[in-house]
Amino acid sequence: MSISSPLSDMAGPSTAARGNGTVLKPGPSPTPMEVTQSINPPNKKRLFILLSFPLLFLLAIPFWWYTTSIERLSLPIQRIDELDSIGIPAYRGKILITSDKDAFPTPPPGRAVFETKVILQALGKIVTEGVDGIYERSRPQKKRNWDLIYEGDDTKIEKTTPFRVHLRRFQHANTSFPLEPYVQPHETGLMTSGIRPGTLVIPVHPDQVGDRFLKQHYKIALINSILSLYPADPPAIPLRALKYSPNITLSFVLLNEDSSAGSYVRSWDIDGAIQEHFVPHLEPLKDIFNFTIESQILYHAPLTFDPTLTDAAARSVNENQTDIQVEQAIEEAKHGDENAEQVAKELLQREKEQFWKVSEEDMKVFVNSERWSLDSGSTNNPVLRFLLYIPKEGHRPMRLATVDGAQSFLLPQFGSVHILNPPSLLSSSSVSATSYHLPGTALKPSFHLFTQHLYALLALPTLYEKGKIHLPPPSSPLLPRNEIWQGITPWQMHQILDSRTRENTEEAKKTLVGIKRLVLKIKEMKFGENVRSKVIGSIENLEKISESNSPLENFILSRDAVNLANQAFFDPSMMGLLYFPDEHKFAVYTPLFAPIAVPLLLGLLKELISWRKGRSAKNKAKAEAEAENTDGAAKPEEAIDPITASSEKSDEIQESRPDESNLAGEDLDRATRQVGSEILLEPKSTVDIEPEASNGRVLRSRSKG
């Protein structure tokens, strides 16, 4: 006997031999649904595979969050806002006033004789009242930020105060009123006045001591000079000046227009010129600026334009101005001023010769940065360039078309340019056939102008003010006054420290406010511990500025504050995500996760639909089974069903032949377990028995599932 069934053929088309000799005949091919069911994993396994991917993403979220999260520490916003209420303290200086004993008239016999200190106290009271009155009438009103002290009041302050005023009886002073105050320069030689350098001196000639209005002249001279040297408000920083930087490079460049044409400058006494003209002004600034000095000579510096040749008939751009300068120079030459005599000769020579004129429009493009190698060895520090231009012989003499006849001009925040024509300034002994050497005497006028330009570019207050502070008189009437500016005095240092402290404080506040706005506005900006420590350090330095500190201490605090604020603002960790909006994040993550997310979502959607269908079918089958059970219980007992009888009869036949029936049952159970689903065997699945035992009976079976 053999049994054939579609379920028995799912394991393969080959036949299997049994131990009892029974052979299974191959049946028909499986349906596509049966093949699919046999290949695909079960529903639970497939659902587990789909859910493993989202689970993996969920497990990776902490690591992703840790690696991509932005560190944003707390910003001291309240302390930054409170900086607006912190004002810049005004240092109240102590001015020591002294005098020669014979600087005041001797009282006549019978009059009381007062000590010099008492006379100075009475004079000081008049001066302070006059200054207070001037400040009260000014708009906006100002307050005096200095006090006068006298010898014997406080020995410690007398030794430490840098501000001093001395009334001097000087035989070489001006014999006419008004008095001409000056600041005492450094003195050298055997015969010195003994006055401390930097002291404000009010000179009076012996013939003026007996004047009945001498006290009023002293008052006017003291008020004007003190208001000039010690103003209530620090001078403003002009736009042409450099913004404060602790490190500054000074570059001195000598440019030959065309050395191939001959008559060029091959060398110059740059060391001596710097030592004489610049070092006295730079040395007192060592606590404020750190200067680096460099120099070079260029042998080919062509212009981008052609200067205009002006004939002798046109004379100068401003004829009247030239005549006035000639008259002044001649007048000074009569008093023994050798420099004035040389200037007068040059001015007279200019009227008789042709010259090459550089117009005001040409001055704007005078510096040819593209072809002139003006690069400095310093790359990070700001550079101030002082250019000494030597025209070629075919363009001499070259002059600027300025109203005052000056041969130099200032370039804001860049430097200055001075035009020097060697033949008119060099002596015949220093002139060679093809090249020149510029000695210190030839460089003196140029570097005197460079010194003035340095003051303008660094916003240094000038010491001399017409009608208030004058040049110091010569030690002898036979010697001319020294036109070279003296070094920085304590009066100027006070103004520099005050103005730069105010500048740095305001700059630090603006930078901190800018950091606060950026951090609050850009949520993705990193604000780490390094940046936070710099911000807090800047705030602490600003909070330490007070009136009890010296001007230098307040300046150092403001300098460190603005330095830390700038370091925090330009920190690379903050700038990295400054321009990284959310759109960039979507553009980065979308190509990575979109191809993976779409199949996963579709698979989960299909599984959800399949699960809902299976659940609905199960509920439906359960409801039908319950309905059948209810109907079966309601029917009465009836006669035996013929089908049941035939089933019993077939069971008897199977009992008589246990080997074949058991074999068929085992094959059916094995096939049912492989499929794993509910299958109903219809009459196609027949049991082939011997002809005499086959009565057309049908075997029905329901697989487990």
DRENTI-597112 format. One line per field, with one value per residue (C-alpha): z, y, x; residue in three letters; residue number from 1. Coordinates in steps of 0.2 Angstrom, whole numbers, always signed. Layout:
% DRENTI-597112
up = (Z,...)
north = (Y,...)
east = (X,...)
code = (ALA,...)
pos = (NUM,...)
END
This chain:
% DRENTI-597112
up = (+0,-4,+1,-9,-3,-7,+10,+9,-7,+1,+7,-10,-25,-21,-13,+3,+7,+24,+34,+31,+12,+9,-4,-5,-22,-28,-28,-37,-36,-21,-24,-24,-7,+0,-6,+0,+17,+18,+13,+23,+41,+53,+57,+75,+68,+54,+66,+78,+63,+59,+77,+79,+68,+78,+94,+88,+84,+101,+110,+99,+104,+121,+112,+97,+110,+119,+104,+95,+110,+112,+128,+134,+152,+161,+156,+169,+161,+177,+180,+162,+163,+179,+170,+163,+180,+183,+178,+174,+189,+188,+196,+208,+207,+219,+212,+222,+220,+225,+222,+223,+238,+227,+215,+225,+228,+245,+256,+261,+278,+291,+282,+288,+280,+276,+272,+255,+259,+265,+249,+239,+249,+246,+227,+226,+234,+220,+206,+212,+214,+196,+189,+198,+192,+174,+176,+183,+168,+156,+147,+152,+169,+174,+191,+196,+198,+206,+222,+226,+240,+247,+255,+272,+270,+267,+264,+256,+243,+240,+235,+224,+215,+197,+195,+200,+198,+201,+201,+195,+195,+178,+171,+153,+154,+143,+149,+144,+150,+149,+157,+146,+156,+150,+155,+161,+149,+153,+156,+153,+157,+172,+174,+177,+186,+198,+193,+191,+173,+168,+181,+175,+176,+177,+173,+179,+174,+189,+181,+183,+201,+207,+196,+206,+196,+197,+207,+193,+180,+191,+192,+174,+169,+182,+177,+158,+160,+172,+162,+147,+155,+167,+159,+167,+154,+144,+126,+113,+102,+84,+70,+61,+76,+79,+89,+105,+103,+116,+102,+88,+74,+68,+50,+43,+24,+12,-5,-21,-35,-48,-43,-60,-66,-54,-40,-27,-8,-4,+15,+29,+48,+53,+70,+76,+70,+79,+95,+94,+89,+93,+108,+121,+116,+116,+132,+144,+134,+139,+151,+138,+121,+116,+101,+88,+76,+59,+44,+25,+9,-8,-24,-36,-30,-46,-44,-52,-59,-68,-57,-66,-70,-64,-72,-63,-68,-58,-43,-29,-26,-13,-16,-1,+11,+4,+6,+24,+27,+20,+30,+46,+42,+39,+55,+65,+56,+62,+80,+76,+71,+59,+54,+50,+39,+29,+27,+21,+8,+2,+1,-9,-21,-23,-30,-44,-50,-58,-48,-50,-41,-33,-32,-18,-29,-33,-14,-12,-23,-19,-10,-23,-12,-26,-32,-17,-5,+11,+20,+37,+47,+59,+53,+68,+75,+68,+58,+57,+41,+40,+22,+16,-3,-14,-31,-46,-53,-67,-55,-43,-35,-31,-20,-13,-17,+1,+8,+21,+10,+20,+11,+21,+23,+35,+31,+44,+53,+41,+43,+35,+19,+18,+1,+2,-12,-8,-18,-9,+8,+7,+7,-7,+3,+5,-13,-25,-43,-42,-24,-7,+11,+22,+38,+54,+50,+33,+42,+56,+47,+41,+58,+67,+56,+59,+77,+76,+65,+78,+91,+79,+74,+93,+99,+111,+118,+112,+126,+117,+115,+108,+122,+136,+135,+126,+121,+135,+134,+129,+143,+135,+125,+112,+109,+99,+106,+103,+91,+94,+105,+122,+128,+136,+152,+167,+162,+145,+153,+164,+149,+139,+153,+156,+138,+134,+150,+145,+127,+133,+146,+133,+121,+134,+139,+120,+117,+132,+128,+110,+117,+128,+113,+102,+115,+119,+100,+93,+103,+94,+99,+110,+127,+135,+151,+142,+135,+151,+161,+149,+151,+170,+170,+159,+171,+186,+179,+175,+192,+200,+192,+206,+211,+225,+211,+202,+184,+178,+188,+181,+164,+166,+172,+157,+145,+152,+152,+133,+129,+138,+130,+113,+115,+121,+107,+93,+101,+88,+98,+97,+79,+73,+74,+72,+55,+56,+56,+58,+39,+38,+50,+40,+25,+33,+42,+28,+15,+29,+37,+24,+14,+29,+37,+22,+21,+40,+41,+26,+34,+51,+42,+33,+49,+58,+44,+44,+63,+62,+49,+58,+74,+66,+57,+74,+83,+68,+69,+88,+86,+73,+85,+99,+88,+82,+100,+105,+90,+94,+112,+107,+95,+102,+101,+85,+75,+71,+56,+41,+39,+57,+54,+39,+49,+62,+49,+41,+58,+60,+43,+49,+65,+55,+46,+58,+48,+33,+43,+55,+40,+32,+49,+52,+34,+37,+54,+47,+32,+43,+55,+40,+34,+51,+45,+44,+29,+24,+15,+2,-8,-19,-5,-6,+2,-10,-3,-11,-23,-13,+2,-7,-7,-12,+6,+9,+23,+30,+41,+49,+53,+69,+68)
north = (+0,+18,+35,+50,+68,+85,+88,+73,+80,+96,+89,+84,+74,+58,+43,+36,+17,+11,-3,-13,-11,+2,+15,+33,+38,+56,+67,+84,+99,+111,+128,+145,+149,+133,+137,+154,+148,+136,+148,+164,+165,+164,+180,+182,+180,+192,+205,+202,+206,+222,+228,+224,+239,+253,+244,+246,+265,+267,+259,+270,+286,+289,+287,+299,+311,+311,+313,+327,+337,+355,+360,+376,+381,+395,+412,+426,+437,+447,+452,+457,+468,+476,+482,+496,+504,+503,+520,+524,+531,+548,+547,+562,+568,+578,+592,+598,+617,+624,+641,+649,+661,+676,+672,+684,+703,+707,+717,+734,+738,+738,+725,+708,+695,+678,+662,+655,+641,+653,+664,+648,+642,+659,+658,+640,+644,+658,+645,+631,+644,+650,+632,+627,+643,+638,+620,+626,+637,+624,+613,+600,+604,+596,+594,+597,+580,+586,+595,+606,+601,+610,+606,+599,+592,+574,+568,+552,+560,+573,+560,+549,+562,+564,+581,+596,+615,+626,+645,+649,+666,+664,+677,+670,+671,+682,+700,+704,+698,+686,+673,+658,+641,+626,+609,+605,+594,+583,+592,+587,+595,+603,+618,+612,+620,+606,+605,+588,+583,+584,+598,+613,+628,+646,+657,+675,+687,+696,+713,+706,+701,+718,+720,+725,+713,+698,+688,+689,+684,+669,+665,+666,+656,+642,+640,+639,+627,+616,+615,+610,+597,+590,+591,+585,+573,+562,+566,+557,+544,+551,+539,+542,+534,+515,+505,+500,+485,+480,+476,+488,+488,+504,+501,+514,+513,+523,+522,+527,+530,+523,+519,+513,+531,+536,+548,+538,+535,+520,+521,+532,+535,+527,+521,+538,+546,+534,+535,+554,+557,+542,+533,+548,+546,+527,+524,+531,+521,+504,+500,+503,+498,+485,+493,+483,+494,+488,+497,+494,+502,+500,+504,+504,+512,+519,+530,+526,+543,+556,+572,+589,+600,+618,+632,+646,+659,+649,+650,+641,+635,+648,+663,+673,+659,+656,+675,+674,+658,+667,+682,+672,+661,+677,+685,+669,+668,+686,+679,+666,+651,+641,+630,+645,+652,+635,+635,+653,+648,+633,+644,+657,+644,+636,+653,+653,+635,+623,+608,+593,+595,+581,+586,+582,+569,+561,+560,+548,+535,+540,+524,+510,+495,+483,+486,+493,+479,+486,+469,+469,+454,+456,+447,+449,+466,+482,+491,+510,+514,+530,+531,+543,+545,+550,+555,+551,+564,+567,+572,+583,+594,+586,+595,+592,+604,+609,+625,+626,+621,+604,+590,+576,+570,+558,+542,+537,+521,+517,+529,+545,+549,+563,+568,+572,+579,+574,+587,+602,+595,+586,+595,+593,+582,+569,+568,+555,+552,+540,+538,+547,+543,+552,+558,+562,+581,+577,+566,+578,+588,+572,+563,+578,+577,+558,+561,+573,+560,+546,+557,+558,+539,+534,+547,+554,+571,+585,+594,+611,+622,+639,+652,+639,+628,+634,+627,+627,+642,+639,+638,+653,+667,+663,+646,+643,+635,+616,+612,+594,+588,+582,+565,+560,+569,+562,+575,+566,+549,+553,+558,+542,+530,+539,+539,+521,+514,+522,+515,+497,+497,+502,+489,+475,+479,+479,+463,+454,+461,+454,+437,+437,+441,+428,+414,+418,+420,+405,+390,+378,+389,+380,+389,+378,+380,+388,+402,+404,+406,+420,+429,+428,+434,+449,+453,+452,+463,+476,+475,+478,+495,+508,+525,+518,+511,+520,+525,+512,+498,+503,+503,+485,+479,+486,+479,+462,+463,+468,+455,+441,+447,+446,+429,+423,+431,+424,+407,+393,+383,+397,+401,+383,+382,+400,+398,+381,+382,+368,+367,+360,+347,+341,+341,+330,+317,+315,+306,+294,+289,+291,+276,+265,+272,+270,+251,+249,+260,+250,+233,+238,+245,+228,+218,+229,+226,+207,+207,+216,+204,+189,+195,+199,+181,+173,+183,+178,+159,+160,+167,+154,+140,+147,+148,+129,+123,+132,+125,+107,+108,+113,+97,+81,+64,+56,+40,+36,+46,+35,+45,+41,+23,+22,+31,+18,+5,+12,+12,-6,-9,+2,-8,-24,-17,-6,-5,+4,+16,+20,+24,+35,+44,+47,+55,+66,+72,+75,+85,+95,+100,+106,+118,+125,+131,+125,+114,+104,+88,+86,+70,+73,+65,+47,+32,+18,+1,-15,-16,-27,-16,+0,+6,+24,+30,+47,+52,+69,+76,+93,+98,+106,+124)
east = (+0,+6,+0,+2,-1,+5,+12,+23,+32,+37,+53,+58,+52,+63,+55,+59,+61,+53,+59,+43,+45,+31,+36,+28,+24,+28,+13,+9,+21,+18,+9,+18,+10,+17,+34,+34,+28,+42,+56,+50,+53,+39,+30,+38,+55,+52,+45,+60,+72,+63,+62,+81,+86,+76,+82,+100,+97,+89,+104,+116,+107,+117,+133,+128,+121,+138,+148,+138,+131,+137,+145,+136,+141,+132,+136,+138,+124,+120,+138,+140,+125,+131,+147,+137,+135,+154,+161,+179,+187,+196,+213,+215,+233,+243,+253,+268,+271,+287,+296,+313,+315,+318,+304,+293,+296,+304,+292,+297,+303,+290,+279,+277,+288,+279,+287,+287,+275,+262,+264,+262,+247,+238,+243,+237,+220,+218,+222,+211,+196,+199,+200,+184,+175,+180,+174,+157,+154,+159,+145,+144,+151,+167,+176,+194,+203,+219,+224,+239,+251,+266,+283,+281,+263,+266,+284,+279,+268,+281,+294,+282,+271,+276,+267,+277,+276,+291,+291,+309,+319,+328,+339,+337,+318,+308,+308,+291,+274,+265,+275,+280,+279,+288,+292,+310,+319,+334,+350,+367,+384,+392,+380,+362,+347,+344,+326,+318,+315,+296,+293,+282,+292,+285,+300,+301,+315,+323,+317,+299,+300,+296,+280,+265,+254,+266,+254,+241,+253,+258,+239,+236,+251,+247,+229,+233,+247,+239,+223,+233,+244,+231,+214,+198,+194,+206,+209,+199,+207,+205,+201,+218,+226,+229,+218,+227,+238,+252,+264,+268,+281,+290,+296,+308,+310,+321,+315,+325,+313,+326,+344,+348,+347,+361,+362,+354,+355,+365,+366,+359,+363,+347,+353,+359,+342,+332,+342,+341,+323,+313,+320,+317,+299,+297,+307,+293,+280,+288,+274,+260,+268,+281,+289,+299,+310,+316,+323,+327,+332,+323,+332,+318,+301,+293,+277,+261,+259,+270,+273,+269,+284,+281,+291,+300,+286,+273,+285,+276,+259,+256,+268,+262,+265,+282,+287,+281,+291,+307,+304,+303,+318,+328,+323,+327,+344,+348,+347,+360,+349,+359,+345,+334,+348,+349,+330,+330,+343,+332,+316,+325,+332,+315,+308,+321,+321,+308,+301,+291,+274,+264,+246,+234,+225,+242,+246,+232,+240,+258,+262,+263,+260,+259,+277,+285,+291,+285,+281,+287,+295,+280,+265,+253,+257,+251,+265,+268,+278,+289,+294,+308,+306,+321,+316,+327,+338,+326,+312,+322,+317,+300,+288,+270,+257,+252,+247,+260,+274,+277,+286,+278,+260,+251,+243,+230,+233,+247,+262,+269,+279,+292,+301,+319,+329,+347,+357,+349,+352,+369,+386,+398,+409,+396,+391,+399,+397,+382,+377,+375,+376,+363,+371,+361,+361,+352,+340,+336,+321,+314,+314,+308,+292,+291,+291,+276,+267,+271,+262,+247,+247,+248,+236,+250,+246,+257,+267,+267,+252,+252,+250,+251,+266,+282,+298,+311,+323,+341,+353,+363,+356,+370,+362,+346,+331,+331,+317,+317,+303,+308,+303,+287,+284,+274,+260,+258,+259,+245,+234,+240,+236,+219,+213,+219,+211,+195,+197,+201,+187,+174,+181,+180,+163,+157,+165,+158,+140,+143,+148,+132,+121,+129,+128,+109,+105,+114,+109,+121,+136,+148,+153,+166,+176,+190,+180,+170,+186,+192,+175,+175,+193,+189,+174,+185,+198,+185,+178,+195,+197,+195,+200,+212,+223,+236,+233,+246,+237,+220,+228,+235,+218,+209,+223,+221,+202,+201,+214,+204,+188,+195,+202,+185,+176,+188,+190,+190,+178,+165,+168,+166,+147,+144,+137,+130,+111,+98,+96,+114,+110,+95,+106,+119,+108,+94,+105,+111,+95,+82,+87,+87,+71,+60,+61,+60,+44,+36,+41,+34,+18,+16,+18,+6,-7,-3,-5,-22,-28,-23,-30,-47,-47,-43,-57,-69,-64,-66,-83,-88,-82,-92,-107,-105,-103,-119,-128,-122,-127,-144,-148,-156,-148,-152,-148,-130,-124,-119,-103,-99,-103,-92,-78,-79,-79,-63,-55,-58,-50,-35,-34,-33,-18,-8,+8,+0,-11,+3,+15,+2,-2,+17,+19,+4,+10,+28,+21,+9,+23,+34,+20,+15,-2,-20,-23,-38,-35,-49,-53,-37,-27,-32,-26,-22,-27,-29,-43,-53,-52,-55,-73,-70,-68,-61,-49,-50,-37,-34,-16,-10,-8)
code = (MET,SER,ILE,SER,SER,PRO,LEU,SER,ASP,MET,ALA,GLY,PRO,SER,THR,ALA,ALA,ARG,GLY,ASN,GLY,THR,VAL,LEU,LYS,PRO,GLY,PRO,SER,PRO,THR,PRO,MET,GLU,VAL,THR,GLN,SER,ILE,ASN,PRO,PRO,ASN,LYS,LYS,ARG,LEU,PHE,ILE,LEU,LEU,SER,PHE,PRO,LEU,LEU,PHE,LEU,LEU,ALA,ILE,PRO,PHE,TRP,TRP,TYR,THR,THR,SER,ILE,GLU,ARG,LEU,SER,LEU,PRO,ILE,GLN,ARG,ILE,ASP,GLU,LEU,ASP,SER,ILE,GLY,ILE,PRO,ALA,TYR,ARG,GLY,LYS,ILE,LEU,ILE,THR,SER,ASP,LYS,ASP,ALA,PHE,PRO,THR,PRO,PRO,PRO,GLY,ARG,ALA,VAL,PHE,GLU,THR,LYS,VAL,ILE,LEU,GLN,ALA,LEU,GLY,LYS,ILE,VAL,THR,GLU,GLY,VAL,ASP,GLY,ILE,TYR,GLU,ARG,SER,ARG,PRO,GLN,LYS,LYS,ARG,ASN,TRP,ASP,LEU,ILE,TYR,GLU,GLY,ASP,ASP,THR,LYS,ILE,GLU,LYS,THR,THR,PRO,PHE,ARG,VAL,HIS,LEU,ARG,ARG,PHE,GLN,HIS,ALA,ASN,THR,SER,PHE,PRO,LEU,GLU,PRO,TYR,VAL,GLN,PRO,HIS,GLU,THR,GLY,LEU,MET,THR,SER,GLY,ILE,ARG,PRO,GLY,THR,LEU,VAL,ILE,PRO,VAL,HIS,PRO,ASP,GLN,VAL,GLY,ASP,ARG,PHE,LEU,LYS,GLN,HIS,TYR,LYS,ILE,ALA,LEU,ILE,ASN,SER,ILE,LEU,SER,LEU,TYR,PRO,ALA,ASP,PRO,PRO,ALA,ILE,PRO,LEU,ARG,ALA,LEU,LYS,TYR,SER,PRO,ASN,ILE,THR,LEU,SER,PHE,VAL,LEU,LEU,ASN,GLU,ASP,SER,SER,ALA,GLY,SER,TYR,VAL,ARG,SER,TRP,ASP,ILE,ASP,GLY,ALA,ILE,GLN,GLU,HIS,PHE,VAL,PRO,HIS,LEU,GLU,PRO,LEU,LYS,ASP,ILE,PHE,ASN,PHE,THR,ILE,GLU,SER,GLN,ILE,LEU,TYR,HIS,ALA,PRO,LEU,THR,PHE,ASP,PRO,THR,LEU,THR,ASP,ALA,ALA,ALA,ARG,SER,VAL,ASN,GLU,ASN,GLN,THR,ASP,ILE,GLN,VAL,GLU,GLN,ALA,ILE,GLU,GLU,ALA,LYS,HIS,GLY,ASP,GLU,ASN,ALA,GLU,GLN,VAL,ALA,LYS,GLU,LEU,LEU,GLN,ARG,GLU,LYS,GLU,GLN,PHE,TRP,LYS,VAL,SER,GLU,GLU,ASP,MET,LYS,VAL,PHE,VAL,ASN,SER,GLU,ARG,TRP,SER,LEU,ASP,SER,GLY,SER,THR,ASN,ASN,PRO,VAL,LEU,ARG,PHE,LEU,LEU,TYR,ILE,PRO,LYS,GLU,GLY,HIS,ARG,PRO,MET,ARG,LEU,ALA,THR,VAL,ASP,GLY,ALA,GLN,SER,PHE,LEU,LEU,PRO,GLN,PHE,GLY,SER,VAL,HIS,ILE,LEU,ASN,PRO,PRO,SER,LEU,LEU,SER,SER,SER,SER,VAL,SER,ALA,THR,SER,TYR,HIS,LEU,PRO,GLY,THR,ALA,LEU,LYS,PRO,SER,PHE,HIS,LEU,PHE,THR,GLN,HIS,LEU,TYR,ALA,LEU,LEU,ALA,LEU,PRO,THR,LEU,TYR,GLU,LYS,GLY,LYS,ILE,HIS,LEU,PRO,PRO,PRO,SER,SER,PRO,LEU,LEU,PRO,ARG,ASN,GLU,ILE,TRP,GLN,GLY,ILE,THR,PRO,TRP,GLN,MET,HIS,GLN,ILE,LEU,ASP,SER,ARG,THR,ARG,GLU,ASN,THR,GLU,GLU,ALA,LYS,LYS,THR,LEU,VAL,GLY,ILE,LYS,ARG,LEU,VAL,LEU,LYS,ILE,LYS,GLU,MET,LYS,PHE,GLY,GLU,ASN,VAL,ARG,SER,LYS,VAL,ILE,GLY,SER,ILE,GLU,ASN,LEU,GLU,LYS,ILE,SER,GLU,SER,ASN,SER,PRO,LEU,GLU,ASN,PHE,ILE,LEU,SER,ARG,ASP,ALA,VAL,ASN,LEU,ALA,ASN,GLN,ALA,PHE,PHE,ASP,PRO,SER,MET,MET,GLY,LEU,LEU,TYR,PHE,PRO,ASP,GLU,HIS,LYS,PHE,ALA,VAL,TYR,THR,PRO,LEU,PHE,ALA,PRO,ILE,ALA,VAL,PRO,LEU,LEU,LEU,GLY,LEU,LEU,LYS,GLU,LEU,ILE,SER,TRP,ARG,LYS,GLY,ARG,SER,ALA,LYS,ASN,LYS,ALA,LYS,ALA,GLU,ALA,GLU,ALA,GLU,ASN,THR,ASP,GLY,ALA,ALA,LYS,PRO,GLU,GLU,ALA,ILE,ASP,PRO,ILE,THR,ALA,SER,SER,GLU,LYS,SER,ASP,GLU,ILE,GLN,GLU,SER,ARG,PRO,ASP,GLU,SER,ASN,LEU,ALA,GLY,GLU,ASP,LEU,ASP,ARG,ALA,THR,ARG,GLN,VAL,GLY,SER,GLU,ILE,LEU,LEU,GLU,PRO,LYS,SER,THR,VAL,ASP,ILE,GLU,PRO,GLU,ALA,SER,ASN,GLY,ARG,VAL,LEU,ARG,SER,ARG,SER,LYS,GLY)
pos = (1,2,3,4,5,6,7,8,9,10,11,12,13,14,15,16,17,18,19,20,21,22,23,24,25,26,27,28,29,30,31,32,33,34,35,36,37,38,39,40,41,42,43,44,45,46,47,48,49,50,51,52,53,54,55,56,57,58,59,60,61,62,63,64,65,66,67,68,69,70,71,72,73,74,75,76,77,78,79,80,81,82,83,84,85,86,87,88,89,90,91,92,93,94,95,96,97,98,99,100,101,102,103,104,105,106,107,108,109,110,111,112,113,114,115,116,117,118,119,120,121,122,123,124,125,126,127,128,129,130,131,132,133,134,135,136,137,138,139,140,141,142,143,144,145,146,147,148,149,150,151,152,153,154,155,156,157,158,159,160,161,162,163,164,165,166,167,168,169,170,171,172,173,174,175,176,177,178,179,180,181,182,183,184,185,186,187,188,189,190,191,192,193,194,195,196,197,198,199,200,201,202,203,204,205,206,207,208,209,210,211,212,213,214,215,216,217,218,219,220,221,222,223,224,225,226,227,228,229,230,231,232,233,234,235,236,237,238,239,240,241,242,243,244,245,246,247,248,249,250,251,252,253,254,255,256,257,258,259,260,261,262,263,264,265,266,267,268,269,270,271,272,273,274,275,276,277,278,279,280,281,282,283,284,285,286,287,288,289,290,291,292,293,294,295,296,297,298,299,300,301,302,303,304,305,306,307,308,309,310,311,312,313,314,315,316,317,318,319,320,321,322,323,324,325,326,327,328,329,330,331,332,333,334,335,336,337,338,339,340,341,342,343,344,345,346,347,348,349,350,351,352,353,354,355,356,357,358,359,360,361,362,363,364,365,366,367,368,369,370,371,372,373,374,375,376,377,378,379,380,381,382,383,384,385,386,387,388,389,390,391,392,393,394,395,396,397,398,399,400,401,402,403,404,405,406,407,408,409,410,411,412,413,414,415,416,417,418,419,420,421,422,423,424,425,426,427,428,429,430,431,432,433,434,435,436,437,438,439,440,441,442,443,444,445,446,447,448,449,450,451,452,453,454,455,456,457,458,459,460,461,462,463,464,465,466,467,468,469,470,471,472,473,474,475,476,477,478,479,480,481,482,483,484,485,486,487,488,489,490,491,492,493,494,495,496,497,498,499,500,501,502,503,504,505,506,507,508,509,510,511,512,513,514,515,516,517,518,519,520,521,522,523,524,525,526,527,528,529,530,531,532,533,534,535,536,537,538,539,540,541,542,543,544,545,546,547,548,549,550,551,552,553,554,555,556,557,558,559,560,561,562,563,564,565,566,567,568,569,570,571,572,573,574,575,576,577,578,579,580,581,582,583,584,585,586,587,588,589,590,591,592,593,594,595,596,597,598,599,600,601,602,603,604,605,606,607,608,609,610,611,612,613,614,615,616,617,618,619,620,621,622,623,624,625,626,627,628,629,630,631,632,633,634,635,636,637,638,639,640,641,642,643,644,645,646,647,648,649,650,651,652,653,654,655,656,657,658,659,660,661,662,663,664,665,666,667,668,669,670,671,672,673,674,675,676,677,678,679,680,681,682,683,684,685,686,687,688,689,690,691,692,693,694,695,696,697,698,699,700,701,702,703,704,705)
END
